[in-house]
Amino acid sequence: MIGLFFAGILAIYSTGFVIRKAVFSREPALLSGPEKFGLDIGFGCGGMALVFFYLSFSGIRLSGNVMMAVTVVFAASALVIIMGNRMKGRGGVPDMPKKPSIKKFDIILVIVIAVSVSVIFFKSLYYPMYEWASRSCFGFKAKILHDSGTIYDKSFIDKEFVIEHPEYPLMVPLLEDWMYTVMRTDDDRFGKGFLPFMALGFLSLMYGAQRRFCGSTHCLVYTLLYSLIYVFVYRFACAEADAPLAFFYFGAGALMFLWICSGKTPYIVSSSLFTAFAIFTKNEATSFFVILTACLLLSLFFSRMPLRDKAKAAFIYMGLTLALSTPWLIYRFTSLPSTDVLVNEKTFFNAGVINTITAKMSRHSLIMDNFIFDIVLKTRKWNLFWILFFVAQILSLKELFKKPVVYLAFIVWSTLILYYTMFILVDLPLDHMLIGMDRFALQVSGLVLLLISLLNCKKLHPDEGGI
């Protein structure tokens, strides 16, 4: 059983490995070791789920043999790449300074981070799905996919049979279906077993993104801070979509930020892939796509690069994201029914009438009170995370408006403003929405952490040796 479990995880990893090798084929030295691992997990989870969806969208039944065949192709490709690199005698040197030694304090920080991930591992594999949404919105769908092998099952598309939130994307259910298939069981605990590795990939990519600008100890301290947040641990183990979305949104934003800093094409391609994965994870990611597109266009407007290169970057990011997301959007808007409980485009835009907006401005104080007391001051949930966010900006106000950090700040604050606008406008009882405020905060928290870290990193470049 353990062997089958790790075989399923290895298949996800090898899928990501092949995608990462393809994206960075011409410039493998752009990535450090932690970044490679983070991208491999992200590309693997997103790429595998999208491939399975495309197959089912095309009418192919997702039987065990079909799913195994797909993963065998990726695994064989990974093996060919590894053997080819060994024969050529090259492995891709990370774009980092060589470290003469590893500091003992850094090792202690890594151990504590590993303990935090171990808690996620235990909670994920020991407890069944313990959140309502993880069962009703994702878990049931995974088992329907596992039994029927198709996204066109009546439980998805027939209004008489649909379960909660039929419009939710299928990233998490498809990955759970994969784990059920490879392990030959539909035990909830094993279905969500990929999540601890996604959490580890998240932290690895987070560390790698910081390490390009700051020293190792600084990066590990801030990565440790994030790994100890209760919401991070809780949500990554319960099998909802908010934690995976936080990972993909962080990857999309951080990789775009790296592209703004360097202009290297593989970064913008990777950002586009992570954005498409985010859209396939949860609906609000379509708004994140708009925010990231606006950030990209702003950076291009103030950039001195040739017009041809600007057009190329915009085309790659927007074109690739839309191309990868279009099959899901077609399926969602043509095959899936609407139900009365949805927070969908209709309920949002119907609320956008001027007199309705004016009437709902009374929500403002309740929204702010809830954020301040439930998110900022409840240290059990967030430690000092959001307090540090505000303090860091106040103390580093000049740095906040300097390039390239200002673009990262633009993404973070645009997302927070989006949440506020949604809470004001959406035509649903406010109490119903405030229950999940910490889930929304989690989605942007990775980019918030990166912003805090860079504002507190005085040198903004890698310095002394370390991990």
C-alpha positions in Angstrom: 0.0 0.0 0.0 2.8 2.4 0.9 4.6 1.6 -2.4 1.5 2.3 -4.4 1.0 5.6 -2.6 4.5 6.8 -3.4 4.2 5.5 -6.9 1.2 7.9 -7.3 3.2 10.8 -6.0 6.2 9.9 -8.1 3.9 9.9 -11.2 2.8 13.5 -10.3 6.4 14.6 -9.8 7.7 13.0 -13.0 4.9 14.8 -14.9 6.0 18.1 -13.5 9.7 17.3 -14.1 9.0 16.8 -17.8 7.0 20.0 -18.1 9.7 22.0 -16.3 12.4 20.5 -18.5 10.5 21.6 -21.5 9.9 25.1 -20.3 13.4 25.7 -19.1 15.1 23.6 -21.8 17.2 26.4 -23.1 18.0 28.1 -19.8 18.1 25.3 -17.1 20.5 27.4 -14.9 17.7 29.9 -14.2 16.4 27.7 -11.4 17.8 26.8 -8.0 17.2 23.4 -6.4 14.3 24.4 -4.2 12.6 26.2 -7.2 13.0 23.1 -9.3 11.2 21.0 -6.7 8.5 23.5 -6.2 7.9 23.8 -10.0 8.0 20.1 -10.5 5.2 19.6 -7.9 3.2 22.5 -9.2 3.6 21.6 -12.9 2.9 17.9 -12.0 -0.4 18.5 -10.1 -1.7 21.1 -12.6 -0.4 19.3 -15.7 -1.7 15.9 -14.7 -5.2 17.2 -13.8 -5.5 19.2 -17.0 -4.4 16.3 -19.2 -7.1 14.0 -17.5 -9.7 16.8 -18.0 -8.8 17.2 -21.7 -9.1 13.5 -22.3 -12.5 13.3 -20.7 -13.6 16.6 -22.4 -12.7 14.9 -25.7 -15.0 11.9 -24.8 -12.3 9.5 -23.6 -13.3 7.5 -20.5 -10.9 8.0 -17.6 -10.4 4.3 -16.9 -7.6 3.0 -14.8 -5.7 1.9 -17.9 -6.0 5.3 -19.6 -4.8 7.2 -16.5 -1.9 4.8 -16.0 -1.0 5.1 -19.7 -0.8 8.9 -19.4 1.5 8.7 -16.3 3.7 6.0 -17.9 4.3 8.3 -20.9 5.4 11.2 -18.5 7.5 8.8 -16.4 9.2 7.4 -19.5 9.9 10.9 -20.8 11.4 11.8 -17.4 13.7 8.8 -17.5 14.8 9.6 -21.0 15.6 13.2 -20.0 17.6 12.0 -17.0 19.6 9.4 -18.9 20.2 12.0 -21.7 21.6 14.5 -19.3 23.9 11.9 -17.7 25.2 10.9 -21.1 25.8 14.6 -22.0 27.4 15.2 -18.6 25.3 18.3 -17.8 22.8 18.9 -15.0 22.0 22.6 -15.1 23.7 24.7 -12.5 21.4 26.8 -10.3 21.6 30.6 -10.8 22.8 31.1 -7.2 26.0 31.9 -5.5 28.0 29.0 -4.4 27.8 28.4 -0.7 31.0 27.6 1.1 29.2 26.2 4.1 25.8 25.5 5.6 25.0 27.3 8.8 23.7 25.3 11.8 20.9 27.8 12.5 19.7 27.2 8.9 19.5 23.5 9.6 17.4 24.1 12.7 15.0 26.2 10.7 14.7 23.6 8.0 14.0 20.9 10.6 11.2 23.0 12.1 9.7 23.6 8.6 9.9 19.8 8.0 8.0 19.2 11.3 5.2 21.6 10.1 4.9 19.7 6.8 4.9 16.4 8.8 1.9 17.6 10.7 0.1 18.3 7.4 1.2 14.8 6.2 -0.2 13.2 9.4 -3.5 15.2 9.3 -4.0 14.4 5.6 -3.4 10.7 5.8 -4.8 10.0 9.3 -8.1 12.0 9.2 -10.8 11.6 6.6 -12.0 14.8 4.9 -13.1 17.0 7.8 -14.5 20.1 6.1 -17.9 20.4 4.6 -16.6 21.8 1.3 -13.9 19.2 1.0 -16.6 16.5 1.0 -19.5 18.0 -0.7 -17.8 20.2 -3.3 -14.7 18.1 -4.1 -14.7 14.7 -2.4 -18.0 13.5 -3.9 -16.9 14.6 -7.3 -13.7 12.6 -7.0 -15.7 9.5 -6.2 -18.1 10.1 -9.0 -15.2 10.5 -11.4 -13.6 7.4 -10.0 -16.8 5.4 -10.5 -18.0 6.8 -13.8 -14.7 7.8 -15.5 -16.2 10.9 -17.2 -16.9 14.5 -16.6 -20.3 14.1 -18.4 -21.8 11.9 -15.6 -25.4 13.0 -14.8 -24.2 14.0 -11.3 -22.3 16.8 -12.9 -24.5 18.0 -15.7 -28.1 17.0 -14.9 -29.8 19.6 -12.7 -31.9 16.9 -11.0 -28.8 15.1 -9.8 -26.0 17.8 -9.3 -24.3 18.1 -6.0 -23.2 21.3 -4.3 -21.4 23.9 -6.5 -21.4 22.1 -9.8 -19.5 25.0 -11.3 -16.4 24.5 -9.2 -13.3 23.4 -11.2 -12.1 19.8 -11.1 -8.4 20.1 -10.3 -8.7 18.7 -6.8 -11.2 15.9 -7.7 -9.2 14.7 -10.6 -6.0 14.5 -8.5 -8.0 12.6 -5.8 -9.3 10.3 -8.5 -5.8 9.6 -9.6 -4.7 8.6 -6.1 -7.8 6.4 -5.7 -6.9 4.8 -9.0 -3.3 4.1 -8.3 -4.0 2.8 -4.8 -7.0 0.8 -5.8 -9.2 2.3 -3.0 -11.6 5.2 -2.5 -10.5 5.9 1.1 -10.7 9.7 1.6 -7.4 9.8 3.4 -5.4 8.4 0.5 -7.3 10.5 -2.0 -5.9 13.7 -0.5 -2.4 12.3 0.0 -0.9 14.5 -2.7 -1.6 17.7 -0.6 1.4 17.4 1.8 3.7 17.3 -1.2 2.0 20.3 -2.7 2.5 22.1 0.6 6.2 21.2 0.5 6.5 22.3 -3.1 4.8 25.6 -2.1 7.3 26.3 0.7 10.2 25.3 -1.6 9.1 27.7 -4.3 8.5 30.4 -1.7 12.1 29.9 -0.3 13.6 29.9 -3.8 11.8 33.1 -4.9 13.1 34.9 -1.8 16.6 33.5 -2.1 17.1 35.4 -5.3 17.1 38.6 -3.4 18.0 37.8 0.3 20.3 35.7 2.4 19.5 32.1 3.3 18.8 32.7 7.0 16.4 35.5 6.2 14.5 33.4 3.6 14.3 30.4 5.9 12.9 32.6 8.8 10.1 33.9 6.6 9.4 30.6 5.1 9.2 29.1 8.6 6.8 31.9 9.6 4.5 30.9 6.8 4.7 27.2 7.5 3.6 27.7 11.1 0.4 29.6 10.2 -2.5 27.5 11.5 -4.7 28.3 8.4 -1.9 27.0 6.1 -1.6 23.7 8.0 -5.3 23.2 8.5 -6.4 24.0 4.9 -3.7 21.9 3.2 -4.8 18.9 5.1 -8.5 19.2 4.7 -8.7 18.8 0.9 -10.4 22.1 -0.1 -9.3 24.0 -3.1 -8.2 27.2 -1.3 -4.8 25.8 -0.3 -3.9 24.5 -3.8 -5.2 27.9 -5.2 -2.9 29.7 -2.8 0.1 27.7 -4.2 -0.8 28.3 -7.8 -1.5 32.0 -7.3 1.8 32.4 -5.5 3.6 30.6 -8.3 1.9 32.7 -11.0 2.6 36.0 -9.2 6.1 35.2 -8.0 7.2 33.9 -11.5 5.7 37.0 -13.1 7.7 39.1 -10.6 10.9 37.2 -11.6 10.1 37.9 -15.2 9.7 41.6 -14.5 13.1 41.5 -12.7 14.9 39.5 -15.4 12.9 39.5 -18.7 13.6 35.7 -19.1 11.0 34.0 -21.2 10.7 30.7 -19.2 9.5 32.8 -16.2 6.5 34.3 -18.1 5.7 30.9 -19.6 5.7 29.3 -16.1 3.6 32.1 -14.7 1.1 31.5 -17.4 1.0 27.8 -16.6 0.4 28.4 -12.9 -2.3 30.9 -13.8 -4.1 28.3 -15.9 -3.8 25.8 -13.1 -5.3 28.3 -10.7 -8.3 28.9 -13.0 -8.8 25.2 -13.1 -8.6 25.1 -9.3 -11.2 27.7 -8.2 -13.4 30.2 -10.0 -12.0 33.4 -8.4 -8.7 32.7 -10.2 -10.2 34.2 -13.3 -10.1 37.6 -11.4 -6.5 36.8 -10.4 -5.8 36.4 -14.2 -7.1 39.9 -14.8 -5.0 41.3 -11.9 -1.8 39.6 -13.2 -2.5 40.7 -16.7 -2.9 44.3 -15.5 0.4 44.0 -13.6 2.1 42.7 -16.7 0.8 45.5 -18.9 1.8 48.1 -16.4 5.3 46.7 -16.2 5.5 46.6 -20.0 4.3 50.2 -20.2 7.1 51.4 -18.0 9.7 49.0 -19.5 12.4 50.0 -21.9 12.5 46.7 -23.7 11.7 46.7 -27.5 8.1 46.8 -28.5 8.5 43.4 -30.2 9.6 41.8 -26.9 6.7 43.5 -25.0 4.2 42.1 -27.5 5.8 38.7 -27.2 5.5 38.6 -23.4 1.9 39.8 -23.4 1.0 37.2 -26.1 2.7 34.4 -24.3 1.1 35.1 -20.9 -2.5 35.9 -22.1 -2.5 33.6 -25.1 -1.2 30.5 -23.3 -3.4 31.0 -20.2 -6.5 31.3 -22.3 -5.6 28.4 -24.6 -5.1 26.1 -21.6 -8.2 27.3 -19.8 -10.6 27.4 -22.8 -11.7 23.7 -22.7 -12.7 24.1 -19.0 -14.5 27.4 -19.6 -16.4 25.8 -22.5 -17.4 22.9 -20.4 -18.4 25.1 -17.5 -20.6 27.5 -19.4 -22.2 25.0 -21.8 -22.5 21.8 -19.8 -22.9 22.7 -16.2 -26.2 23.8 -14.7 -26.9 26.8 -12.4 -28.2 26.4 -8.9 -29.6 28.8 -6.4 -26.6 28.6 -4.1 -23.9 29.8 -6.5 -21.7 32.8 -6.1 -21.5 33.1 -9.8 -21.3 35.8 -12.5 -25.0 36.4 -12.3 -25.2 37.0 -8.6 -22.1 39.3 -8.7 -23.0 41.5 -11.7 -26.7 41.7 -10.7 -25.4 43.3 -7.5 -23.6 46.0 -9.5 -26.5 48.4 -9.8 -25.7 51.8 -8.3 -28.6 51.9 -5.8 -27.7 48.3 -4.7 -24.1 49.3 -4.2 -25.2 52.3 -2.1 -27.5 50.2 0.0 -24.8 47.7 0.7 -22.1 50.1 1.8 -23.5 49.5 5.3 -21.6 46.2 5.1 -18.3 48.1 5.2 -17.9 48.3 9.0 -18.8 44.7 9.5 -16.3 43.6 6.9 -13.6 45.6 8.4 -14.4 44.5 12.0 -14.4 40.9 10.9 -11.1 41.3 9.1 -9.4 43.1 12.0 -10.7 40.8 14.8 -11.0 37.4 13.0 -8.0 37.6 10.7 -5.5 40.1 12.1 -5.9 39.7 15.8 -6.8 36.0 16.1 -3.2 34.8 16.5 -4.4 31.2 16.8 -5.2 31.4 13.1 -2.5 33.7 11.7 0.1 34.3 14.4 1.4 37.8 13.7 1.2 37.4 9.9 -1.1 40.3 9.0 0.2 42.6 11.6 3.7 42.1 10.1 2.2 42.9 6.7 1.0 46.3 7.7 4.0 47.1 9.8 6.5 46.2 7.0 4.8 48.6 4.6 4.7 51.4 7.1 8.4 51.0 8.0 9.4 50.6 4.4 7.1 53.0 2.6 9.8 54.3 0.2 10.9 50.8 -0.8 7.2 49.8 -1.4 7.0 52.2 -4.3 10.3 51.3 -5.9 10.6 48.9 -8.9 10.3 46.0 -8.9 8.7 45.6 -5.5 5.9 48.0 -6.5 4.6 45.5 -9.0 4.4 42.8 -6.3 2.6 45.3 -4.0 0.2 46.0 -6.9 -0.8 42.4 -7.2 -1.3 42.0 -3.4 -3.3 45.1 -2.9 -5.4 44.6 -6.1 -6.3 41.1 -4.7 -7.3 42.5 -1.3 -9.4 45.2 -3.0 -11.0 42.6 -5.1 -12.0 40.7 -2.0 -13.4 43.8 -0.4 -15.4 44.6 -3.5 -16.8 41.1 -3.6 -17.9 41.2 0.0 -19.7 44.5 -0.7 -21.4 43.6 -3.9 -22.2 39.9 -4.0 -25.9 39.3 -3.6 -25.6 36.9 -0.7 -26.0 37.3 3.1 -22.8 38.8 4.5 -22.7 36.3 7.4 -22.5 33.4 4.9 -19.5 35.0 3.2 -17.6 36.1 6.3 -17.4 32.5 7.5 -14.8 31.8 4.8 -12.8 35.0 5.1 -9.7 33.1 6.3 -9.9 31.0 3.2 -9.8 34.1 0.9 -6.9 35.5 3.0 -5.0 32.2 2.5 -5.3 32.5 -1.3 -3.2 35.7 -1.4 -1.1 35.0 1.7 1.9 33.5 -0.2 2.4 36.7 -2.2 1.9 38.8 0.9 4.7 36.8 2.6 7.0 37.4 -0.3 6.2 41.1 -0.2 6.9 41.3 3.6 10.2 39.4 3.1 11.5 41.6 0.4 10.5 44.8 2.2 12.5 43.5 5.2 15.4 42.3 3.2 17.8 45.3 3.2 20.3 44.1 0.7 17.8 42.7 -1.9 20.4 40.3 -3.3 21.8 37.0 -2.1 24.7 37.5 0.3 26.5 35.0 2.6 26.6 31.3 2.1 23.8 29.0 3.3 21.2 26.6 2.1 
